[in-house]
Amino acid sequence: MVPPEARMRASPPRGARALGAALRARIIALAAMTFPLAAFAAPVALVNPGFESKNPGEGGNPEGWVAIQHAGDESYDFALDSGQKRSGTQSMRIKRIGPEPYGTIAQILDGAPYAGKTVRLSAWIRTESIPDGRNTGAALVLAAMRGGSFLAHDFMTRSRVRGTTDWQRYSIELKLPPATTRLELGAMLEGAGTLWVDDFEMETVEP
Ligand SMILES: [Ca+2]
């Protein structure tokens, strides 16, 4: 014979059951909010995104990348640096050594597959002695082009990394106009100082 008090405890109180159901409903609602975004983010393959490749690139550059600087005197030194890395054994370093205004390490993709889509570029950046100023700073860069003409770009103009900073992950997004045929991505140092960059990632985003 079970005492009435014990029988009451045998099944969960009504309040607890209601709470469990509410929690389940909330988890389902959260999952519904999260999955559609995840489902439409598709990775874009990059060559040598962490600067670990031992294969030679073109013109002395790391495989998959091209060093670009403003015309004029050689003003930026581009080098793989095993003394600083976010992961693996080395990162890319850009250091200003002359008077010209910018140095960029870039990867160039066929833009047609991404025309009309939004892409998100992420990478880890570390900086040393980058001065404050209007035309200074480290940045991730994304540019949508048709041939040699810019259609749209994001150079982190309002969120440059300056001063001396430890590794931190940054992301930018760009909606590529439908006419895009060429996509340039990378990292840029404008003005003085040193920039290290490592572990690039890119994905298409279609919320
Ligand atoms: Ca690396």
Boltz pocket constraint, residues with backbone or C-beta under 6 A from the ligand:
constraints:
  - pocket:
      binder: B
      contacts: [[A, 50], [A, 51], [A, 52], [A, 85], [A, 86], [A, 87], [A, 88], [A, 89], [A, 90], [A, 91], [A, 198], [A, 199]]
      max_distance: 6.0
